Amino acid sequence: MNARAKVLPSGDVAIPKDVRDRLAWEPGTPLELVEMVDGISLRRPTGTSPFPPMTLADLDALPRYKGERQPIEAISRLSDQDILRLLK
């Protein structure tokens, strides 16, 4: 997916809302700018996650999935936004 943004005089760059929503980037989300040969890549710093930390007790408290089993290939294609939507 490609999107366009503009650098403001203050140096700020506004990331389009649909991109922020899909990537679960809330205000204050730490981001890393990686310089590439032809531009930059914007991503979460390594080791960060859009999901809150959970303990084993938190995991045990989650409701059990009652649907049909899915192959790992289908599950691994889910985006972070898809997973967040399923967990709500």
C-alpha positions, -999 to 999 in steps of 0.1 A, spaced: 0 0 0 13 34 -9 2 67 5 13 103 2 22 128 29 38 163 30 65 176 53 51 207 70 73 238 78 76 225 114 91 193 101 60 172 110 46 146 86 10 137 89 4 100 83 -30 94 67 -57 81 91 -64 49 71 -27 40 73 -26 48 111 -57 27 117 -45 -3 97 -11 -3 115 -27 5 150 -5 36 153 -21 57 180 -9 93 189 24 89 208 34 56 191 72 54 189 84 51 153 118 46 137 129 62 105 152 40 85 171 57 57 171 38 24 188 44 -9 157 59 -24 140 74 6 130 63 41 110 35 57 89 43 88 82 14 112 79 5 149 112 1 166 123 -35 168 108 -53 199 77 -31 201 42 -43 196 7 -28 192 -5 -52 217 -4 -46 255 19 -69 275 1 -100 289 8 -124 316 -1 -162 315 -31 -154 337 -43 -128 312 -39 -154 284 -58 -181 305 -86 -156 310 -92 -151 273 -123 -168 259 -116 -200 240 -121 -200 202 -151 -220 193 -149 -217 155 -136 -240 129 -98 -247 130 -78 -227 105 -45 -237 88 -15 -218 100 -11 -204 64 -44 -186 67 -37 -173 102 -2 -160 93 -17 -138 66 -37 -117 91 -25 -82 96 -21 -67 131 -53 -47 124 -72 -80 116 -59 -96 148 -69 -65 169 -104 -66 153 -108 -104 161 -98 -98 197 -124 -72 204 
